Amino acid sequence: MSFIFDSSAVFKAIKENIVEAIAGNYTLELVRYELGNILWKEHVLHGRITVVELRKLIGLVKKVFSIAEILEVGCREEEIMDVAAKLKLTFYDASFIFYAKEKELLLITEDESLASKAKNYVKALKLSNITSYGRHY
């Protein structure tokens, strides 16, 4: 079974230095921008990370995008919007559920609200759960 990682799960994998768990699995191109915003906030707005730490984290983001299969919204906007409207989710969150269902992937998210809304459409797990599905890292 393969996985699709949302930005919360990718960020946790980066923070825990286990980005290898993402190798050969999926994420969306949108995650690159979400992670960029997270890192910008941590460095510029909150001052929680130094320039050196920021550069290291950016390197890990680049690594994620070099080892994962990257999906784009493509011309699926209407279908994703249908999911968003039905589940009362943002277009962003609905895109992960749409592709998880479309490609028969398990959704990996740390977002409990997203996982709860996804449960009638796809299986959603936390990053810490994926070793029980045969992934060891």
DSSP file (Angstrom, degrees, kcal/mol; ACC not computed):
  #  RESIDUE AA STRUCTURE BP1 BP2  ACC     N-H-->O    O-->H-N    N-H-->O    O-->H-N    TCO  KAPPA ALPHA  PHI   PSI    X-CA   Y-CA   Z-CA
    1    1 A M              0   0    0      0, 0.0     2,-0.2     0, 0.0   104,-0.1   0.000 360.0 360.0 360.0 136.6    0.0    0.0    0.0
    2    2 A S        -     0   0    0    102,-0.4   104,-2.4    23,-0.0     2,-0.3  -0.618 360.0-139.1-102.9 165.7    1.3    3.5   -0.9
    3    3 A F  E     -a  106   0A   0    102,-0.2    23,-2.7    -2,-0.2     2,-0.4  -0.838   8.5-147.8-124.3 155.9    0.7    6.7    0.9
    4    4 A I  E     -ab 107  26A   0    102,-2.6   104,-3.1    -2,-0.3     2,-0.5  -0.998  22.8-151.1-121.0 126.4   -0.1   10.4    0.2
    5    5 A F  E     -ab 108  27A   0     21,-2.8    23,-0.5    -2,-0.4   104,-0.2  -0.822   2.5-151.8-100.8 127.6    1.4   12.8    2.7
    6    6 A D     >  -     0   0    0    102,-2.4     4,-2.3    -2,-0.5     3,-0.3  -0.358  39.4 -93.0 -85.0 177.5   -0.2   16.1    3.5
    7    7 A S  H  > S+     0   0    0      1,-0.2     4,-2.8     2,-0.2     5,-0.2   0.837 123.9  56.9 -64.7 -32.8    1.9   19.1    4.6
    8    8 A S  H  > S+     0   0    0      1,-0.2     4,-1.8     2,-0.2    -1,-0.2   0.900 111.3  43.2 -65.0 -38.3    1.4   18.3    8.3
    9    9 A A  H  > S+     0   0    0     99,-0.4     4,-2.4    -3,-0.3    -2,-0.2   0.882 114.1  49.8 -73.7 -39.2    2.8   14.8    7.9
   10   10 A V  H  X S+     0   0    0     -4,-2.3     4,-2.3     2,-0.2    -2,-0.2   0.928 111.0  50.2 -64.2 -43.4    5.7   16.0    5.7
   11   11 A F  H  X S+     0   0    0     -4,-2.8     4,-2.8     1,-0.2    -2,-0.2   0.904 110.7  49.2 -62.3 -40.6    6.6   18.7    8.2
   12   12 A K  H  X S+     0   0    0     -4,-1.8     4,-2.5     2,-0.2    -1,-0.2   0.912 109.6  51.6 -64.6 -41.5    6.6   16.2   11.0
   13   13 A A  H  <>S+     0   0    0     -4,-2.4     5,-3.0     2,-0.2     6,-0.3   0.887 112.0  47.8 -61.6 -37.9    8.8   13.8    9.0
   14   14 A I  H ><5S+     0   0    0     -4,-2.3     3,-1.3     3,-0.2    -2,-0.2   0.946 112.0  48.3 -66.9 -48.5   11.2   16.7    8.5
   15   15 A K  H 3<5S+     0   0    0     -4,-2.8    -2,-0.2     1,-0.3    -1,-0.2   0.860 116.2  43.7 -60.9 -35.9   11.2   17.7   12.1
   16   16 A E  T 3<5S-     0   0    0     -4,-2.5    -1,-0.3    -5,-0.2    -2,-0.2   0.395 110.6-123.5 -90.9   3.4   11.8   14.1   13.2
   17   17 A N  T < 5S+     0   0    0     -3,-1.3    -3,-0.2    -4,-0.2     3,-0.1   0.890  77.0 119.7  56.2  44.6   14.5   13.6   10.5
   18   18 A I    > < +     0   0    0     -5,-3.0     3,-2.0    -6,-0.2     4,-0.2  -0.207  16.4 137.2-127.9  42.0   12.6   10.6    8.9
   19   19 A V  G >   +     0   0    0     -6,-0.3     3,-2.0     1,-0.3     4,-0.5   0.714  59.4  78.7 -63.1 -18.3   12.0   12.0    5.4
   20   20 A E  G >  S+     0   0    0      1,-0.3     3,-1.1     2,-0.2    -1,-0.3   0.767  78.6  71.7 -60.6 -23.5   13.0    8.6    4.1
   21   21 A A  G <  S+     0   0    0     -3,-2.0    -1,-0.3     1,-0.3    -2,-0.2   0.729  94.7  54.2 -63.1 -20.3    9.5    7.4    5.1
   22   22 A I  G X  S+     0   0    0     -3,-2.0     3,-2.4    -4,-0.2    -1,-0.3   0.662  79.5 122.9 -87.6 -18.2    8.2    9.5    2.2
   23   23 A A  T <  S+     0   0    0     -3,-1.1    45,-0.2    -4,-0.5     3,-0.1  -0.169  83.6   4.8 -52.6 129.8   10.4    7.8   -0.4
   24   24 A G  T 3  S+     0   0    0     43,-2.9    -1,-0.3     1,-0.3    44,-0.2   0.426 113.3  99.7  77.2  -1.2    8.4    6.3   -3.3
   25   25 A N  S <  S-     0   0    0     -3,-2.4    44,-3.9    42,-0.2     2,-0.3  -0.284  71.2 -95.5-103.3-167.1    5.2    7.6   -1.9
   26   26 A Y  E     +bc   4  69A   0    -23,-2.7   -21,-2.8    42,-0.2     2,-0.3  -0.787  35.3 159.0-119.4 153.2    3.1   10.7   -2.9
   27   27 A T  E     -bc   5  70A   0     42,-1.8    44,-2.8    -2,-0.3     2,-0.3  -0.920  39.0-101.5-151.5 175.5    2.5   14.3   -2.0
   28   28 A L  E >   - c   0  71A   0    -23,-0.5     3,-1.9    -2,-0.3     4,-0.5  -0.766  21.6-123.7-102.9 148.6    1.1   17.3   -3.8
   29   29 A E  T >> S+     0   0    0     42,-2.8     3,-1.3    -2,-0.3     4,-0.7   0.813 109.7  71.8 -55.5 -30.4    3.1   20.1   -5.3
   30   30 A L  H >> S+     0   0    0     41,-0.3     4,-1.9     1,-0.3     3,-0.5   0.788  83.8  68.8 -56.4 -29.0    1.0   22.4   -3.1
   31   31 A V  H <> S+     0   0    0     -3,-1.9     4,-3.0     1,-0.2     5,-0.3   0.841  88.4  63.6 -62.7 -33.9    2.9   21.1   -0.1
   32   32 A R  H <> S+     0   0    0     -3,-1.3     4,-1.9    -4,-0.5    -1,-0.2   0.909 107.3  42.6 -56.0 -43.2    6.1   22.9   -1.3
   33   33 A Y  H <X S+     0   0    0     -4,-0.7     4,-2.3    -3,-0.5    -1,-0.2   0.879 113.1  51.5 -73.7 -39.2    4.3   26.2   -0.8
   34   34 A E  H  X S+     0   0    0     -4,-1.9     4,-2.3     2,-0.2    -2,-0.2   0.928 112.3  46.3 -63.8 -44.4    2.8   25.3    2.5
   35   35 A L  H  X S+     0   0    0     -4,-3.0     4,-2.8     2,-0.2     5,-0.2   0.894 109.5  54.9 -65.6 -39.0    6.1   24.2    3.9
   36   36 A G  H  X S+     0   0    0     -4,-1.9     4,-2.4    -5,-0.3    -1,-0.2   0.915 109.6  47.4 -57.9 -43.2    7.7   27.3    2.5
   37   37 A N  H  X S+     0   0    0     -4,-2.3     4,-2.5     2,-0.2    -2,-0.2   0.904 110.9  51.0 -65.2 -41.5    5.2   29.4    4.4
   38   38 A I  H  X S+     0   0    0     -4,-2.3     4,-2.5     2,-0.2    -2,-0.2   0.942 113.0  45.2 -60.5 -48.2    5.7   27.4    7.6
   39   39 A L  H  X S+     0   0    0     -4,-2.8     4,-2.2     1,-0.2     5,-0.3   0.897 111.8  52.6 -64.9 -39.9    9.5   27.8    7.4
   40   40 A W  H  X>S+     0   0    0     -4,-2.4     4,-3.1    -5,-0.2     5,-0.8   0.936 111.2  46.8 -59.6 -47.2    9.1   31.5    6.7
   41   41 A K  I  <>S+     0   0    0     -4,-2.5     5,-2.8     1,-0.2     6,-0.4   0.924 111.7  50.7 -60.9 -45.3    6.8   32.0    9.7
   42   42 A E  I  <5S+     0   0    0     -4,-2.5     6,-2.5    -5,-0.2     7,-1.0   0.874 123.0  30.9 -62.1 -37.1    9.2   30.1   12.0
   43   43 A H  I  <5S+     0   0    0     -4,-2.2     4,-0.3     4,-0.2    -2,-0.2   0.945 130.6  27.8 -86.7 -54.7   12.2   32.2   10.8
   44   44 A V  I  <5S+     0   0    0     -4,-3.1    -3,-0.2    -5,-0.3    -2,-0.1   0.944 129.8  29.8 -79.8 -50.2   10.9   35.6   10.0
   45   45 A L  I   <S+     0   0    0     -5,-0.8    -3,-0.2    -4,-0.4    -4,-0.1   0.914 134.0  24.0 -80.2 -43.6    7.8   36.1   12.2
   46   46 A H  S   <S-     0   0    0     -5,-2.8    -4,-0.2    -6,-0.2    -3,-0.2   0.661  83.9-141.3-101.2 -17.3    8.6   34.0   15.2
   47   47 A G        +     0   0    0     -6,-0.4    -4,-0.2    -4,-0.3    -5,-0.1   0.779  57.6 134.0  62.5  26.9   12.4   33.9   15.2
   48   48 A R        +     0   0    0     -6,-2.5     2,-0.4    -7,-0.2    -5,-0.2   0.673  63.3  44.3 -83.3 -17.4   12.3   30.2   16.3
   49   49 A I  S    S-     0   0    0     -7,-1.0    -2,-0.1   -10,-0.1    -1,-0.1  -0.979  78.5-131.2-130.6 144.2   14.8   29.0   13.8
   50   50 A T     >  -     0   0    0     -2,-0.4     4,-2.8     1,-0.1     5,-0.2  -0.268  33.9-101.7 -81.1 171.6   18.2   30.5   12.7
   51   51 A V  H  > S+     0   0    0      2,-0.2     4,-2.5     1,-0.2     5,-0.2   0.898 125.0  52.5 -60.2 -40.9   19.3   31.1    9.2
   52   52 A V  H  > S+     0   0    0      2,-0.2     4,-1.9     1,-0.2    -1,-0.2   0.931 111.9  44.7 -62.1 -45.7   21.5   28.0    9.5
   53   53 A E  H  > S+     0   0    0      1,-0.2     4,-2.6     2,-0.2    -2,-0.2   0.896 111.3  54.5 -64.8 -39.9   18.5   25.9   10.7
   54   54 A L  H  X S+     0   0    0     -4,-2.8     4,-2.6     1,-0.2    -2,-0.2   0.927 108.5  48.0 -59.0 -46.5   16.3   27.4    8.0
   55   55 A R  H  X S+     0   0    0     -4,-2.5     4,-2.0     1,-0.2    -1,-0.2   0.886 111.4  50.5 -64.4 -38.4   18.8   26.4    5.2
   56   56 A K  H  X S+     0   0    0     -4,-1.9     4,-1.7     2,-0.2    -1,-0.2   0.928 111.9  47.5 -64.0 -44.3   19.0   22.9    6.7
   57   57 A L  H  X S+     0   0    0     -4,-2.6     4,-2.2     1,-0.2    -2,-0.2   0.883 109.1  53.2 -65.7 -38.6   15.2   22.6    6.7
   58   58 A I  H  X S+     0   0    0     -4,-2.6     4,-2.5     1,-0.2    -1,-0.2   0.895 106.6  54.2 -61.9 -38.7   15.0   23.9    3.2
   59   59 A G  H  X S+     0   0    0     -4,-2.0     4,-1.9     1,-0.2    -1,-0.2   0.878 107.6  49.6 -61.3 -38.0   17.4   21.2    2.2
   60   60 A L  H  X S+     0   0    0     -4,-1.7     4,-2.4     2,-0.2    -2,-0.2   0.865 108.4  52.7 -70.1 -35.7   15.2   18.6    3.8
   61   61 A V  H  X S+     0   0    0     -4,-2.2     4,-2.0     2,-0.2    -2,-0.2   0.936 109.5  49.5 -61.7 -45.2   12.2   20.0    1.9
   62   62 A K  H  X S+     0   0    0     -4,-2.5     4,-0.8     1,-0.2    -2,-0.2   0.894 109.0  52.9 -59.8 -39.7   14.2   19.7   -1.4
   63   63 A K  H >X S+     0   0    0     -4,-1.9     4,-1.3     1,-0.2     3,-0.9   0.925 106.0  53.3 -62.5 -44.4   15.0   16.1   -0.4
   64   64 A V  H >X S+     0   0    0     -4,-2.4     4,-1.5     1,-0.3     3,-0.6   0.927 109.5  48.5 -54.6 -46.2   11.3   15.2    0.1
   65   65 A F  H 3< S+     0   0    0     -4,-2.0    -1,-0.3     1,-0.2    -2,-0.2   0.617 110.2  52.1 -75.0 -10.8   10.5   16.5   -3.4
   66   66 A S  H << S+     0   0    0     -3,-0.9    -1,-0.2    -4,-0.8    -2,-0.2   0.662 117.0  36.8 -93.1 -18.2   13.4   14.5   -4.9
   67   67 A I  H << S+     0   0    0     -4,-1.3   -43,-2.9    -3,-0.6     2,-0.2   0.541 106.0  74.0-110.5  -9.3   12.3   11.2   -3.3
   68   68 A A  S  < S-     0   0    0     -4,-1.5     2,-0.6   -45,-0.2   -42,-0.2  -0.663  83.5-111.5-103.0 159.3    8.5   11.4   -3.5
   69   69 A E  E     -c   26   0A   0    -44,-3.9   -42,-1.8    -2,-0.2     2,-0.5  -0.811  38.3-144.3 -84.1 124.4    6.1   11.2   -6.4
   70   70 A I  E     -c   27   0A   0     -2,-0.6     2,-0.3   -44,-0.2   -42,-0.2  -0.824  13.5-164.1-102.7 124.0    4.7   14.7   -6.9
   71   71 A L  E     -c   28   0A   0    -44,-2.8   -42,-2.8    -2,-0.5     2,-0.3  -0.795   3.4-155.7-102.6 146.6    1.1   15.1   -7.9
   72   72 A E        -     0   0    0     -2,-0.3     3,-0.1   -44,-0.2   -44,-0.0  -0.859  29.2-116.6-117.4 156.8   -0.4   18.3   -9.3
   73   73 A V    >   +     0   0    0     -2,-0.3     3,-1.6     1,-0.2     7,-0.1   0.861  54.3 169.1 -58.8 -35.2   -4.0   19.5   -9.2
   74   74 A G  T 3   -     0   0    0      1,-0.2     3,-0.3     2,-0.1    -1,-0.2  -0.290  65.7 -30.5  59.6-137.9   -3.9   19.4  -13.0
   75   75 A C  T 3  S+     0   0    0      1,-0.2     3,-0.2    -3,-0.1    -1,-0.2  -0.135 112.4 101.0-104.7  36.1   -7.3   19.7  -14.5
   76   76 A R    <>  +     0   0    0     -3,-1.6     4,-2.5     1,-0.2     5,-0.3   0.169  39.2 117.2-103.9  16.1   -9.1   18.1  -11.6
   77   77 A E  H  > S+     0   0    0     -3,-0.3     4,-2.8     1,-0.2     5,-0.2   0.872  74.0  50.7 -54.8 -44.0  -10.3   21.3  -10.0
   78   78 A E  H  > S+     0   0    0     -3,-0.2     4,-1.9     2,-0.2    -1,-0.2   0.919 112.2  46.4 -63.6 -43.1  -14.1   20.5  -10.5
   79   79 A E  H  > S+     0   0    0      2,-0.2     4,-1.7     1,-0.2    -1,-0.2   0.898 114.2  47.9 -66.6 -40.1  -13.8   17.1   -8.9
   80   80 A I  H  X S+     0   0    0     -4,-2.5     4,-2.6     1,-0.2    -2,-0.2   0.911 109.7  53.0 -66.4 -41.2  -11.7   18.4   -6.0
   81   81 A M  H  X S+     0   0    0     -4,-2.8     4,-2.8    -5,-0.3     5,-0.2   0.865 104.6  56.2 -62.8 -35.4  -14.2   21.2   -5.5
   82   82 A D  H  X S+     0   0    0     -4,-1.9     4,-2.5     2,-0.2    -1,-0.2   0.924 109.7  45.3 -60.2 -44.6  -17.0   18.6   -5.3
   83   83 A V  H  X S+     0   0    0     -4,-1.7     4,-2.6     2,-0.2    -2,-0.2   0.922 112.6  51.6 -63.7 -44.3  -15.1   16.9   -2.5
   84   84 A A  H  X>S+     0   0    0     -4,-2.6     5,-2.1     1,-0.2     4,-0.9   0.915 113.5  43.8 -59.7 -44.8  -14.5   20.2   -0.8
   85   85 A A  H  <5S+     0   0    0     -4,-2.8     3,-0.3     3,-0.2    -1,-0.2   0.918 114.3  49.3 -68.3 -43.3  -18.1   21.2   -0.9
   86   86 A K  H  <5S+     0   0    0     -4,-2.5    -2,-0.2    -5,-0.2    -1,-0.2   0.895 122.2  32.7 -63.5 -41.1  -19.4   17.8    0.2
   87   87 A L  H  <5S-     0   0    0     -4,-2.6    -1,-0.2    -5,-0.2    -2,-0.2   0.432 105.1-122.9 -97.4  -0.7  -17.0   17.6    3.2
   88   88 A K  T  <5 +     0   0    0     -4,-0.9     2,-0.3    -3,-0.3    -3,-0.2   0.948  65.7 137.9  54.8  51.1  -17.0   21.3    3.9
   89   89 A L      < -     0   0    0     -5,-2.1    -1,-0.2    -6,-0.2    -2,-0.1  -0.779  60.7 -92.5-118.0 162.3  -13.2   21.4    3.6
   90   90 A T     >  -     0   0    0     -2,-0.3     4,-2.7     1,-0.1     5,-0.2  -0.381  37.6-113.6 -67.1 156.9  -10.8   23.8    2.0
   91   91 A F  H  > S+     0   0    0      1,-0.2     4,-1.8     2,-0.2    -1,-0.1   0.895 118.3  56.9 -56.2 -41.4   -9.9   23.1   -1.6
   92   92 A Y  H  > S+     0   0    0      2,-0.2     4,-0.8     1,-0.2     3,-0.3   0.951 111.0  40.0 -56.9 -54.3   -6.3   22.4   -0.3
   93   93 A D  H >> S+     0   0    0      1,-0.2     4,-1.4     2,-0.2     3,-0.8   0.895 112.6  56.2 -65.2 -39.9   -7.4   19.7    2.1
   94   94 A A  H 3X S+     0   0    0     -4,-2.7     4,-3.0     1,-0.2    -1,-0.2   0.813  96.9  65.1 -62.5 -29.5   -9.9   18.2   -0.3
   95   95 A S  H 3X S+     0   0    0     -4,-1.8     4,-2.2    -3,-0.3    -1,-0.2   0.866 100.9  49.9 -62.9 -35.1   -7.2   17.7   -2.9
   96   96 A F  H <X S+     0   0    0     -4,-0.8     4,-2.2    -3,-0.8    -1,-0.2   0.909 112.6  46.1 -69.2 -41.5   -5.4   15.2   -0.6
   97   97 A I  H  X S+     0   0    0     -4,-1.4     4,-2.4     2,-0.2     5,-0.3   0.925 111.7  52.7 -66.0 -43.8   -8.7   13.2   -0.1
   98   98 A F  H  X S+     0   0    0     -4,-3.0     4,-3.0     1,-0.2    -2,-0.2   0.946 114.1  40.9 -56.6 -50.8   -9.4   13.3   -3.8
   99   99 A Y  H  X S+     0   0    0     -4,-2.2     4,-2.3     2,-0.2    -1,-0.2   0.833 110.8  56.9 -72.0 -31.0   -6.0   11.9   -4.8
  100  100 A A  H  <>S+     0   0    0     -4,-2.2     5,-2.9    -5,-0.2     4,-0.4   0.937 115.4  38.4 -61.0 -44.8   -6.0    9.4   -1.9
  101  101 A K  H ><5S+     0   0    0     -4,-2.4     3,-0.8     3,-0.2    -2,-0.2   0.937 115.7  52.2 -70.0 -46.9   -9.3    8.0   -3.3
  102  102 A E  H 3<5S+     0   0    0     -4,-3.0    -2,-0.2    -5,-0.3    -1,-0.2   0.868 121.9  30.6 -57.5 -40.9   -8.3    8.4   -6.9
  103  103 A K  T 3<5S-     0   0    0     -4,-2.3    -1,-0.2    -5,-0.2    -2,-0.2   0.302 108.9-116.5-105.7   7.8   -5.0    6.5   -6.6
  104  104 A E  T < 5 +     0   0    0     -3,-0.8  -102,-0.4    -4,-0.4     2,-0.3   0.948  62.5 152.4  55.3  54.2   -6.1    4.2   -3.7
  105  105 A L      < -     0   0    0     -5,-2.9     2,-0.4    -6,-0.2    18,-0.3  -0.796  49.9-116.0-111.7 152.9   -3.6    5.7   -1.3
  106  106 A L  E     -a    3   0A   0   -104,-2.4  -102,-2.6    -2,-0.3     2,-0.5  -0.768  33.1-127.2 -83.7 134.4   -3.6    5.9    2.5
  107  107 A L  E     -ad   4 124A   0     16,-2.5    18,-3.0    -2,-0.4     2,-0.6  -0.725  18.6-158.7 -85.4 124.9   -3.7    9.5    3.6
  108  108 A I  E     +ad   5 125A   0   -104,-3.1  -102,-2.4    -2,-0.5   -99,-0.4  -0.926  29.3 148.1-106.6 117.7   -1.0   10.4    6.1
  109  109 A T        -     0   0    0     16,-2.6  -102,-0.0    -2,-0.6  -104,-0.0  -0.995  47.0-156.0-148.6 148.3   -1.9   13.5    8.1
  110  110 A E  S    S+     0   0    0     -2,-0.3     2,-0.9    16,-0.1     3,-0.1   0.404  73.1 103.6 -97.6  -2.7   -1.3   15.0   11.5
  111  111 A D     >  -     0   0    0      1,-0.2     4,-2.5     2,-0.1     5,-0.2  -0.717  54.0-168.6 -86.0 102.8   -4.4   17.1   11.1
  112  112 A E  H  > S+     0   0    0     -2,-0.9     4,-2.3     1,-0.2    -1,-0.2   0.839  85.3  54.8 -64.6 -34.3   -7.1   15.3   13.2
  113  113 A S  H  > S+     0   0    0      2,-0.2     4,-2.2     1,-0.2    -1,-0.2   0.924 110.5  45.8 -64.5 -44.5   -9.9   17.4   11.7
  114  114 A L  H  > S+     0   0    0      2,-0.2     4,-2.0     1,-0.2    -2,-0.2   0.930 112.5  50.8 -63.0 -46.0   -8.9   16.4    8.2
  115  115 A A  H  X S+     0   0    0     -4,-2.5     4,-1.0     1,-0.2    -2,-0.2   0.898 110.3  50.3 -59.4 -41.2   -8.6   12.8    9.2
  116  116 A S  H  < S+     0   0    0     -4,-2.3     3,-0.4     1,-0.2     4,-0.2   0.914 112.9  44.5 -64.8 -44.1  -12.0   12.8   10.8
  117  117 A K  H  < S+     0   0    0     -4,-2.2     3,-0.5     1,-0.2    -1,-0.2   0.788 113.5  52.3 -71.5 -26.4  -13.7   14.3    7.7
  118  118 A A  H >X S+     0   0    0     -4,-2.0     3,-2.9     1,-0.2     4,-2.7   0.688  82.0  93.5 -79.7 -18.8  -11.8   12.0    5.4
  119  119 A K  T 3< S+     0   0    0     -4,-1.0    -1,-0.2    -3,-0.4    -2,-0.1   0.697  82.3  51.5 -58.3 -25.3  -12.8    8.8    7.2
  120  120 A N  T 34 S+     0   0    0     -3,-0.5    -1,-0.3    -4,-0.2    -2,-0.1   0.523 121.8  32.9 -85.9  -4.2  -15.9    8.0    5.1
  121  121 A Y  T <4 S+     0   0    0     -3,-2.9     2,-0.3     1,-0.4    -2,-0.2   0.733 127.1   1.7-115.8 -42.9  -13.9    8.3    1.9
  122  122 A V  S  < S-     0   0    0     -4,-2.7     2,-0.4    -7,-0.1    -1,-0.4  -0.941  74.7 -98.0-144.6 162.4  -10.3    7.1    2.6
  123  123 A K        -     0   0    0     -2,-0.3   -16,-2.5   -18,-0.3     2,-0.4  -0.735  38.9-164.0 -84.5 132.4   -8.3    5.7    5.4
  124  124 A A  E     +d  107   0A   0     -2,-0.4     2,-0.3   -18,-0.2   -16,-0.2  -0.970  11.0 174.1-121.9 134.0   -6.2    8.3    7.2
  125  125 A L  E     -d  108   0A   0    -18,-3.0   -16,-2.6    -2,-0.4     2,-0.2  -0.854  30.0-111.6-129.8 164.3   -3.3    7.6    9.5
  126  126 A K    >>  -     0   0    0     -2,-0.3     3,-1.7   -18,-0.2     4,-0.6  -0.579  37.1-106.4 -89.6 161.3   -0.7    9.5   11.4
  127  127 A L  G >4 S+     0   0    0      1,-0.3     3,-1.2    -2,-0.2     4,-0.3   0.871 120.1  58.9 -54.3 -40.0    3.0    9.4   10.4
  128  128 A S  G 34 S+     0   0    0      1,-0.2     3,-0.3     2,-0.1    -1,-0.3   0.663 100.9  58.2 -67.4 -15.3    3.7    7.2   13.5
  129  129 A N  G X4 S+     0   0    0     -3,-1.7     3,-1.6     1,-0.2    -1,-0.2   0.634  80.1  84.8 -87.8 -14.9    1.2    4.6   12.3
  130  130 A I  G X<>S+     0   0    0     -3,-1.2     3,-1.6    -4,-0.6     5,-1.3   0.716  74.5  69.5 -71.9 -18.1    2.7    3.7    9.0
  131  131 A T  G > 5S+     0   0    0     -3,-0.3     3,-1.3    -4,-0.3    -1,-0.3   0.796  90.4  64.8 -66.4 -23.8    5.2    1.2   10.2
  132  132 A S  G < 5S+     0   0    0     -3,-1.6    -1,-0.3     1,-0.3    -2,-0.2   0.598  95.4  60.1 -73.0  -8.3    2.2   -1.1   11.0
  133  133 A Y  G < 5S-     0   0    0     -3,-1.6    -1,-0.3    -4,-0.2    -2,-0.2   0.032 131.0 -88.3-105.5  24.7    1.6   -1.2    7.2
  134  134 A G  T < 5S+     0   0    0     -3,-1.3     2,-0.7     1,-0.3    -3,-0.2   0.498  88.8 127.2  89.5   3.5    4.9   -2.7    6.4
  135  135 A R      < -     0   0    0     -5,-1.3     2,-0.4     2,-0.0    -1,-0.3  -0.851  33.2-179.9 -96.2 120.1    7.0    0.5    6.1
  136  136 A H              0   0    0     -2,-0.7    -5,-0.0     1,-0.1    -4,-0.0  -0.974 360.0 360.0-120.9 133.2   10.1    0.4    8.2
  137  137 A Y              0   0    0     -2,-0.4    -1,-0.1  -116,-0.0  -117,-0.1   0.312 360.0 360.0-143.4 360.0   12.5    3.3    8.3
